[in-house]
Amino acid sequence: MTHQTVRYTKEEHVGELVLQRPEAQNAINQSMAEDVARIMAEIYGDEDVRALIISGAGEDFCVGTDMEALSSANGRAQIIQCLTISPFFHRFDRPVVAAINGSALGQGLELALACDLRVCGENSRFGLPQVSRGEIPWDGGTQRLSRLVGRGRALQMILTGEIIDAREARRIGLINWMVPDDEVKSKAVEVAREMAAKAPIALRFVKEAVSKGMDMTMEQGLRLEADLYFLLHTTGDRQEGIEAFRSKRSPRFKGA
């Protein structure tokens, strides 16, 4: 499935959405945002997709928002309405892996932050440099970065517009895996397929428990975790997991 600025494929329960503006380092414009919205609407309804990979065509993942799109927007409200894409991935109820080649800057990093797991190349770069042009991150960067790496490190990156390399990103917990540049895609596929082989409902419940639990008290989060655990007792996949373990065979999960 190919739109003007985004390409989507699916294989073995794993979908891959590729940002397809390499001539602009995959900078996000209105056409790309609209294409992402259309494709994600279809993916949401496809129960066969158990994990999703986001990557960028060419040498970079995404260098941020297209400056022409920013300059042509009539105020912040229109920017948010027309160009926001991170919520599509943050709200997706299945695991999302960002395969980061090259640079993830500005809104590109905000997109990566909306994913659940991140793989990058050894020469990747990361930053939220919007303050350098008199702006602030607006597609979730101030909120998601601080939750991921801590308040102090997030403020350092955002207030100074600092660009960090892959090793520093790995050290502070921004990245889960750092691999040679030519192995980013294969590592992301490996991770996604490993998750896709697990029980689909359990994967969704894990994501729900962690994501919603971040905004709850510890007591509320523990209650949510217990509720989801007991709900799993009603699924066929849980019984299949037990039987497979006892029979010493690989489970055949159906998502039911």
N, C-alpha and C positions, 0 to 999 in steps of 0.2 A: 504494500500500500504506500503510494508516494503522493504527497501533496507538494506544493510549490517549494516549500522551505523545510519540510520534515519528511523523513522516510521511516516507515514502520514495517517490521517483519516479525514473524513468530515461528519458533521452532522448539519442539519438546517442552511445551508449557512455559517457555520463556519468551517474552516479547522484548524487542529492542526498538527504541525510538531514537532516531539519529537527527540531530540538528543539521540542516543542510544548506548553510550559507558560507561555505569555506572561503569564498572571495571576500567576505566581510568578517572573517574570523568568528563566524556564527553569532554575530551580534543580533540581539533580539529586536525585531521590528513588529509592526502590527500584523503583517501577514503571517509571520512565524507564530505569534501568540494565538492567532485565530486557527492556524493549522494544528497547533498543539491541543487547543480546546476541542477541536473536532475529533482528532484521533483518540484523545483520552476518553471522550464520551463513548467511543466504540469499545475501548479497552475495558472500561468500567463494566460494561455489560457482557464481557467475554469471560465466562467462568473457567475456560480452559487455560487462561493466563494465570500462572501461579507466582511469577516473579517478573520484574520489569527492569531493563537496563536502559539508561540514558547516556548517550555518547554524542560526540561532535565530529562531523566530517572534516577532513583536512588536518592541519597541524595543531589546532586549538579546540578545546572543549567549548568555551564561549567567553568572549571578552567583555560582555556586558550588554547594555542597552544601546541600540543604534542611535547615534547622536542626532541624525536627521529626524528620527521618530520622536525624540525628546523635544527638539526645537519646534516641531510642527504641532505638538499637542497643545491644546488650549487649557493649560493649568494642570495642577496635580491630580485633580479628580479624573480627568480624561486619561492621564498617564496610567493611573492605577486601573481604570476600567479597561483600557485597550491593550496594555502591555504586561500585566501581571500574569505569571505562569506558575510560580512556585506552589500555590495551593493545590493545583491539579495533582502534584506528586506527593505533597505532604498528607493530603486527605485520602490518597489511594489506599485501599485496605489490604494490599498485598505488598511484599517487600520490594523496594526500589533500590537499585545499585547504580551509582554514578561512575561511569568509566571515563576518567579525566585525563585526556591527552593535552599536552601543552598548557595553556593558560586558562584559569577560571577566575575571572575578575568581575567586580561589580555585580550586576545581576546574574552573571554566569556563576559566580560563587554562591549567590543566594539560591540559585536553582540547585546546585550541588548540595547545599545545606538542607534543602527540603527533601532530599533522598535519605534513605535509612542507612546505607553503607556507601563508602567511597573508596575507589581504587584509583591510584594515580601513577604516572610515570616519574622516573627519577629526575627529569628536567621540568616538571610541572611547576607552575607559579600560582599563588593565590593572594587575593587581596580585595578589600572593599575601599577603593580610592575615591569614592564619590565626594568626600569632604574637600578634596583638592579643587573641585570645580563648583564649590559652594552648595553642595547637596548632601543628603544623607541616604543610606540604603533605605529602600522603600518596599522591597519585595520579600520582606521577612528577615533581612540580614541582621538587624540590631537584636532581634529576639532569638533567632536560632543560633547564631554564633556564640552568644553569651551562654546559652544553655549547654552548648557543646564543649567549649573550651574554658568557660569561666568568665566572670565579669571583667576582671582586670586585663586578661589577655585580649578579650574582645574589644574593650575600650582602647587598648593600645593600638590594635590594628585599625579600628575605625577612625579614631581621632587623628592618627598620624597619616592615614592612607598607606600604611606600610604594605609592601609586597613581600611575601615570604616564599621560601623555596620548599620543595617537597619534603626535605628532611626535617625542617622546622615544623611543617604541617603535620608530619607523622609524630613528632615529639610531643606536640601539644594536644594530640588527639583529634585533630581536624580530619585526618585521613586514617582509614583502617588498614590499607595495604599500599605499600610503595613497591613497584616492580620496574624492571627495565622498560623503557618507553614502548618498545615493540611488543610487550607482553600485556599491556593494559587491557586490551579487548579480551584476550584469552582468559585472563584472571577474572575479569568481571563475569564472563560466561560460566567459568568454573564455579564461582560463588553462587550465581543465580541458579544454575542447574542443581547444585547441592541443596539449596533451599527448596526448589520446586519439587524435589523428590520427597520432601517431608509432607506430613498431613496438612492440607490446605487450610482447614479450619483452625488448627492449632497455630499455624503461622499468622493468621489474621488476629487471633486472640492475643498472641504475644505482642503484636504491633499495637493493638488497642490498649492492652494493659500498660505498656510502657508509655505510649503517647499521652493517653488520658491521665495516667498516674502522675505525670510531671506537673499537672495543674491541680492535683489533689493533696490533701494532707496524707501523711503516712497511713493513718488508720483507714481513710477512704480508699487509698490505693490498694491496701491489703484486702479490703472487702471486695473491690472490683476483681482483683486477682483470684480470690476464692470463688466468686460467682462464675467467672469464666471457666475456671477449672471444673466446677461441677457441671456446667453446661456441656463440656466435652464428654462427660460420661454418657450423654444421650446420643453420641454420634457412632456411626458404623466404623469410622476410621480409627477410633480409639480401640474398639474391639479387634479390628484388623491388626493394629500395632501389637497388641498383646498376643494374638495368635501367631503372628509372624515371629515374634521373639521366642515363643515357646517352640515353634517348629524350626527355628534357626534358618529362616529364609528372609528375603527382602520383602517388606510390606508392599501391598498394592493399594495405595490410598485413592479414594474416589471423590473426596471432598464432600462427604455426606455422613 
